Amino acid sequence: MTRADPGRSAVTPTDVERWLAELDLEPLERAEREGVVSWDLVLDGRRRFDIPVTLILDPSLALVVWVHYAPPIGDAFRKSYRRLLRWNDELPFVKFAIAPDERPILTAELPIGACDADAVGLALARVLAICDRLLEESADWLWIGGRIPPAGDRVSRQVGLFARYADRLAELAVP
């Protein structure tokens, strides 16, 4: 796997696409605007499936992993904001926020000098593991009535990603 170059000043879209291929991840769509490139993916946690994820690359600044965590929050915001702030305090290397359309988002930012396939893979595995870990606490945002749909026989499409980073995600294992 490619290693990050601390002196590196830019990451190209081709680098990101190569890293995604190394991680066996295929974007659904790619967009470019004013030198910033994004890729939309739909990934699975071990327990939460079809998680919309966007990678956003500013080639000279950072690669952001942006998880569309839940639909817009419709409850009394104080309780939801407290929950997001608590998660920000408890969970390393990621941040929760509210998008302009009131959707909760989960992000991880990778500085360009630290970007490589391993860093991107670990960041993606981490946000998916967090989606799994917080599944019960988020159910009321995700599904009407807060009922988690049964997975049945469905297995995560990202099983290889979780296996690759299992030793580095132990703190996020679902209790």
Sequence and secondary structure as in RCSB ss.txt:
>XXXX:A:sequence
MTRADPGRSAVTPTDVERWLAELDLEPLERAEREGVVSWDLVLDGRRRFDIPVTLILDPSLALVVWVHYAPPIGD
AFRKSYRRLLRWNDELPFVKFAIAPDERPILTAELPIGACDADAVGLALARVLAICDRLLEESADWLWIGGRIPP
AGDRVSRQVGLFARYADRLAELAVP
>XXXX:A:secstr
     TT     HHHHHHHHHHTT   SEEEEETTEEEEEEEE  SSS  EEEEEEEETTTEEEEEEE SS   S
 HHHHHHHHHHHHHHSTT EEEE TTS EEEEEEEEGGG SHHHHHHHHHHHHHHHHHTHHHHHHHHSGGG    
 TT   TTHHHHHHHGGG GGG   
